[in-house]
Amino acid sequence: LQDYLRLEFLRFGDRFNYFIRLDNVKEPERWEVFPGMVQPFIENAIWHGVRGLQDRKGNIHIVFTEKDMDCIQCEITDDGIGCVNTSKLNHNNEHKSKGIQLIRDRLHIINHLKKKNFKLAIVDAFPGRSESGTRVIIDIPALFK
């Protein structure tokens, strides 16, 4: 994720800042997390959230929190234009991204196999603002080595 963010920052660094933080993650070097569960949401935050800002630089905050021995929660918050404004801009666009649906499908399968309840939520980060941003909260199945 660090490498991906660095590359996108090199491309669009004048459009956003990013911050990654670990909260309550004991022994982070012992965790294994599939980055494909997070990267599509970060990509969306850049391409559909902060890249479209006109008068200011956007911010993307990524926070990982240890929930239990097989789950890391990741919260990705951007202060970009928000889901509603993005939908308005893309209403004529026929391309449908499959990344988020693939992640939902993976979580459904993992929940079924492991008898767990890993969740995904996508909400406005700042309801009531014209640029409402987006907050994604995802429970990521993880391995503790």
C-alpha positions in Angstrom: 0.0 0.0 0.0 2.9 2.3 0.8 4.3 1.7 -2.7 0.9 2.3 -4.4 0.4 5.5 -2.5 3.8 6.8 -3.3 3.2 6.1 -7.0 -0.1 7.9 -7.1 1.4 10.7 -5.0 4.1 11.1 -7.7 1.3 11.3 -10.3 -1.1 13.6 -8.4 0.9 14.9 -5.5 -0.5 18.4 -6.0 -4.0 17.0 -5.5 -3.7 15.2 -2.1 -1.8 14.2 1.0 -2.0 10.8 2.6 -1.5 9.5 6.1 -1.2 5.9 7.3 -1.5 5.0 11.0 -1.6 1.9 13.1 -3.8 2.0 16.2 -3.6 -0.7 18.8 -1.8 -3.1 16.4 0.5 -5.2 18.5 3.5 -6.6 16.7 2.5 -5.3 13.2 5.4 -7.2 11.6 3.6 -10.5 12.5 0.4 -9.6 10.7 -0.3 -10.7 7.1 -3.1 -8.8 5.3 -4.0 -9.2 1.7 -3.5 -5.7 0.2 -6.2 -6.3 -2.4 -8.8 -5.9 0.3 -7.8 -2.3 0.8 -6.2 -0.9 -2.4 -9.4 -0.5 -4.5 -10.9 1.8 -1.8 -7.7 3.9 -1.7 -7.8 4.0 -5.5 -11.4 5.3 -5.4 -10.5 7.9 -2.7 -7.8 9.2 -5.0 -9.5 9.0 -8.4 -13.1 9.8 -7.4 -12.6 11.7 -4.2 -9.7 14.1 -3.9 -8.5 14.3 -7.5 -11.7 16.1 -8.5 -11.2 18.9 -5.9 -10.9 22.3 -7.5 -9.7 24.8 -4.9 -7.7 22.8 -2.4 -5.6 19.7 -1.8 -7.4 16.7 -0.4 -6.4 14.4 2.4 -6.6 10.6 2.7 -6.3 9.0 6.1 -5.8 5.2 6.4 -6.0 3.7 9.9 -5.5 0.1 10.7 -6.8 -1.2 14.1 -6.4 -4.7 15.5 -9.8 -6.1 16.4 -8.9 -9.6 17.4 -6.5 -12.4 16.4 -7.9 -12.9 12.9 -9.2 -9.4 12.0 -7.6 -6.0 11.3 -10.1 -3.2 10.7 -9.1 -0.6 8.1 -10.8 2.8 7.9 -10.1 4.9 4.8 -11.3 8.5 5.0 -11.0 11.1 2.3 -12.2 14.7 2.4 -13.0 14.7 -1.3 -16.2 15.4 -3.2 -18.1 12.5 -1.8 -20.2 9.7 -3.3 -23.2 11.7 -4.3 -21.1 14.3 -6.2 -19.0 11.5 -7.8 -22.2 9.9 -9.0 -23.4 13.1 -10.5 -20.2 13.6 -12.4 -20.2 10.0 -13.7 -23.9 9.6 -14.5 -23.1 9.2 -18.2 -20.2 6.8 -17.6 -21.2 3.3 -18.5 -18.1 1.7 -16.9 -18.9 -0.2 -13.7 -15.9 -0.9 -11.4 -15.9 -4.5 -10.1 -13.3 -4.0 -7.4 -15.8 -3.2 -4.6 -18.1 -6.0 -5.6 -15.2 -8.5 -5.7 -14.3 -7.5 -2.1 -17.9 -7.9 -1.0 -17.9 -11.4 -2.6 -14.7 -12.3 -0.9 -16.0 -11.3 2.5 -19.2 -13.2 1.9 -17.3 -16.4 1.1 -14.9 -16.0 4.0 -17.8 -15.3 6.4 -19.5 -18.5 5.2 -16.3 -20.6 5.4 -15.1 -19.3 8.8 -18.5 -18.7 10.4 -17.4 -15.0 10.9 -19.1 -11.7 10.4 -16.5 -9.5 8.6 -18.1 -6.3 7.5 -17.8 -3.5 4.9 -19.4 -0.1 5.2 -19.2 2.9 2.9 -20.6 6.2 4.2 -20.3 9.9 3.9 -17.3 11.0 6.0 -18.7 14.5 6.7 -22.5 14.5 6.2 -24.0 17.8 5.5 -21.0 19.3 3.8 -21.1 20.0 0.0 -17.9 18.0 -0.2 -18.9 15.2 2.1 -15.9 12.9 1.6 -16.1 9.2 1.9 -15.4 6.8 4.8 -14.8 3.1 4.1 -14.6 0.7 7.1 -13.6 -2.8 6.3 -12.9 -5.8 8.5 -10.0 -7.6 6.9 -9.4 -11.2 7.5 -5.8 -11.5 8.6 -3.3 -14.1 9.7 -1.1 -13.6 12.8 2.2 -15.4 12.2 
